[in-house]
Amino acid sequence: MKKGKQVMDNEPPSYQEATAGYEEMEAQFVWDDKNIRRTFIRKVYAILMVQQLVTVGIVCLFTFCGPVRFYIQTHPGLYMASYIMFFATYIALSCCGELRRQFPWNVILLVLFTLSMAFMMGFVSSFYNTKSVILCLGITALVCFSVTVFSFQSKYDFTSCQGVLFSLCMVMLLCAITISIVVPFGYVPWLHAIYAVLGAILFTLFLAFDTQLLLGNKRVSISPEEYIFATLSIYLDVIYLYTFMLQILGGGRD
């Protein structure tokens, strides 16, 4: 009798007993992961907001202030210097993973990148009339807001569309090559218009793609440690969208 009771006492626990605290631990892990993701999203959009304000401020300064506009248009070397800084900081932030995660170098490089890109956008915008610049800024802001809200609310997974985005990039490349061959023999407005429209569509899709990478609940997501890279990607989407809007709707300054 005692032997039978001892055998019963040594039986392994049941499945319910063994996993009694598992569901609670899993729920706590999911909750912590959601909190980390929300903090990550807030950090990205806070940095992005500062970048956009700096860019819009410089664009408005170069567009509306006559002496500043005249100075930068007569000194194209400043544009080349800003382009070199943009290219160097972009390579450093996109290719050097350890560098963009190392404070304060990641912040310093991001500040230099933003200032160089803002200067380039201000230089380009100075050659368009003020109405075109204001119109394109407004349309870009409206498109970005609409795409961001749609990306957060939609159940459609844009992160699974890498093939479509790659195909559109190839079409853009072929259009760019065609334009570079044709332009020396004469400017073709409709070909340039097609190129600009395709570019606007492409970077609208890229904006939706990069926005959903932040969410963490799609097929592909980005690590919360990569807030600099996430900010960089969305900022470039917005900038390229604005430049293509200028090419579509912008009018030259008289």
C-alpha positions in Angstrom: 0.0 0.0 0.0 2.8 2.4 0.9 4.7 1.5 -2.2 1.6 2.2 -4.4 1.1 5.6 -2.7 4.8 6.4 -3.2 4.5 5.6 -6.9 1.5 7.9 -7.2 3.5 10.7 -5.4 6.4 10.4 -7.9 4.2 10.8 -11.0 5.0 13.7 -13.3 2.8 16.7 -13.1 -0.1 17.1 -15.6 0.1 19.4 -18.6 -2.2 22.0 -16.9 0.0 22.0 -13.8 3.2 22.3 -15.8 1.9 25.2 -17.9 0.0 27.0 -15.2 2.2 30.1 -15.3 3.0 30.0 -19.0 0.0 32.0 -20.2 0.7 34.7 -17.7 4.3 34.9 -18.7 3.4 35.0 -22.4 0.9 37.8 -21.8 3.5 39.8 -19.9 6.1 39.3 -22.7 3.6 40.4 -25.4 2.7 43.5 -23.3 6.3 44.4 -22.8 7.0 44.0 -26.5 4.1 46.2 -27.4 5.3 48.9 -25.0 8.8 48.8 -26.6 7.3 49.0 -30.0 5.1 52.0 -29.1 8.1 53.8 -27.6 10.1 53.0 -30.7 7.3 54.5 -32.9 7.0 57.6 -30.8 10.8 58.1 -30.9 10.9 57.7 -34.7 8.1 60.2 -35.3 9.5 62.7 -32.8 12.8 62.8 -34.7 11.0 62.8 -38.0 9.0 65.8 -37.0 12.1 67.8 -36.1 13.7 66.9 -39.4 10.6 68.0 -41.3 10.4 71.3 -39.5 14.1 72.0 -40.2 13.6 71.1 -43.8 10.5 73.2 -44.3 12.1 76.2 -42.5 15.2 76.1 -44.8 13.0 75.6 -47.9 10.9 78.6 -46.9 14.0 80.7 -46.2 15.6 80.0 -49.6 12.3 80.5 -51.4 10.9 83.6 -49.8 14.0 85.6 -48.9 15.3 87.3 -52.0 18.9 88.0 -50.9 19.4 84.4 -49.6 17.9 83.0 -52.8 20.2 85.1 -55.0 23.3 84.1 -53.0 22.8 80.4 -53.1 21.8 80.5 -56.8 25.0 82.3 -57.6 27.1 79.9 -55.5 26.4 76.4 -56.8 29.5 75.1 -55.0 27.5 75.2 -51.8 25.1 72.7 -53.4 27.9 70.4 -54.3 29.4 70.6 -50.8 26.0 69.8 -49.3 25.6 66.9 -51.7 29.0 65.4 -50.7 28.0 65.7 -47.0 24.7 64.1 -47.7 26.3 61.2 -49.6 28.9 60.6 -46.9 26.5 60.7 -44.0 24.0 58.5 -45.8 26.6 55.9 -46.5 27.8 56.0 -42.9 24.3 55.7 -41.4 23.0 53.1 -43.9 26.0 50.8 -44.1 27.7 51.1 -40.7 25.2 49.3 -38.3 27.4 49.8 -35.2 27.9 53.5 -35.9 24.2 54.3 -36.3 23.5 52.6 -33.0 26.3 54.3 -31.1 25.5 57.5 -29.3 26.3 60.3 -29.9 27.8 59.6 -33.3 24.4 58.5 -34.7 22.8 61.7 -33.6 25.7 63.8 -35.0 25.5 62.1 -38.4 21.8 62.4 -38.5 21.9 66.1 -37.8 24.5 66.6 -40.6 22.5 64.4 -42.9 19.3 66.4 -42.2 21.0 69.8 -42.7 22.7 68.8 -45.9 19.4 67.4 -47.3 17.4 70.4 -46.2 20.0 72.7 -47.9 19.7 70.7 -51.1 15.9 70.9 -51.1 16.1 74.6 -50.4 18.5 75.1 -53.3 16.2 73.2 -55.7 13.1 74.9 -54.4 14.6 78.4 -55.0 14.3 77.9 -58.7 10.5 77.4 -58.5 7.9 80.1 -57.9 6.6 80.4 -54.4 3.1 79.3 -55.3 4.4 76.0 -56.6 6.6 75.4 -53.6 3.7 76.1 -51.2 1.4 73.8 -53.3 3.9 71.0 -53.4 4.6 71.3 -49.6 0.9 71.1 -48.9 0.2 68.2 -51.2 3.2 66.3 -49.9 2.1 66.8 -46.3 -1.5 65.7 -47.1 -0.2 62.6 -49.0 2.1 61.6 -46.2 -0.6 62.0 -43.5 -3.1 60.0 -45.5 -0.6 57.2 -46.3 0.6 57.1 -42.7 -3.0 56.8 -41.3 -3.9 54.2 -44.0 -0.7 52.1 -43.2 -1.5 52.0 -39.5 -5.2 51.1 -40.1 -5.0 48.8 -43.1 -4.8 45.1 -42.8 -3.0 44.9 -46.2 0.6 44.0 -45.7 2.8 46.3 -47.8 6.0 44.7 -46.4 5.2 41.6 -48.6 5.4 43.7 -51.8 9.2 43.9 -52.2 8.9 42.4 -55.7 6.5 45.1 -56.9 8.7 47.8 -55.5 11.8 46.3 -57.1 10.0 46.1 -60.5 8.9 49.8 -60.2 12.5 50.7 -59.3 13.7 49.0 -62.5 11.1 50.9 -64.5 12.3 54.1 -63.0 15.9 53.2 -63.9 15.0 52.5 -67.5 13.1 55.8 -67.7 16.1 57.7 -66.2 18.4 56.1 -68.8 16.0 56.9 -71.6 15.8 60.5 -70.5 19.5 60.9 -70.2 19.9 59.6 -73.8 17.0 61.7 -75.2 17.6 65.1 -73.4 20.8 66.0 -75.4 18.7 65.9 -78.6 15.9 67.9 -77.1 13.7 68.1 -74.0 10.7 65.9 -74.1 8.1 67.2 -71.5 5.8 64.2 -71.6 8.6 61.7 -71.0 9.8 63.8 -68.0 6.2 64.0 -66.7 5.8 60.2 -66.9 9.1 59.8 -65.0 7.9 62.2 -62.3 4.5 60.5 -61.9 6.1 57.1 -61.6 8.5 58.5 -59.0 5.7 60.0 -57.0 3.8 56.7 -57.0 6.9 54.7 -56.2 7.9 56.7 -53.1 4.3 56.8 -51.9 4.4 53.0 -51.9 7.8 53.1 -50.2 6.4 55.4 -47.5 3.6 52.9 -46.8 6.2 50.1 -46.8 8.6 51.8 -44.4 5.7 52.9 -42.2 4.5 49.3 -41.8 8.0 48.2 -40.9 7.6 50.2 -37.7 4.5 48.4 -36.6 6.1 45.0 -35.9 2.9 43.1 -36.7 3.4 42.5 -40.4 5.5 39.9 -42.4 8.6 42.0 -42.1 9.5 44.4 -39.3 12.4 46.5 -38.1 14.2 46.2 -34.8 13.4 48.8 -32.2 17.1 49.4 -31.9 17.2 50.8 -35.5 15.3 54.0 -34.8 17.9 56.0 -36.7 17.6 53.8 -39.8 13.8 53.9 -39.6 13.8 57.7 -39.4 16.3 57.9 -42.2 14.1 55.8 -44.5 10.8 57.6 -43.9 12.5 61.0 -44.2 14.0 60.1 -47.6 10.6 58.9 -48.8 9.0 62.2 -47.9 11.8 64.2 -49.5 11.8 62.3 -52.8 8.0 62.5 -52.9 8.3 66.3 -52.5 10.9 66.6 -55.3 8.7 64.6 -57.7 5.7 66.7 -56.8 7.8 69.8 -57.7 8.6 68.2 -61.1 5.0 67.5 -61.8 3.3 70.7 -60.5 6.2 73.2 -60.1 6.5 76.2 -62.3 9.8 78.0 -62.9 10.5 81.4 -61.2 10.0 84.4 -63.5 
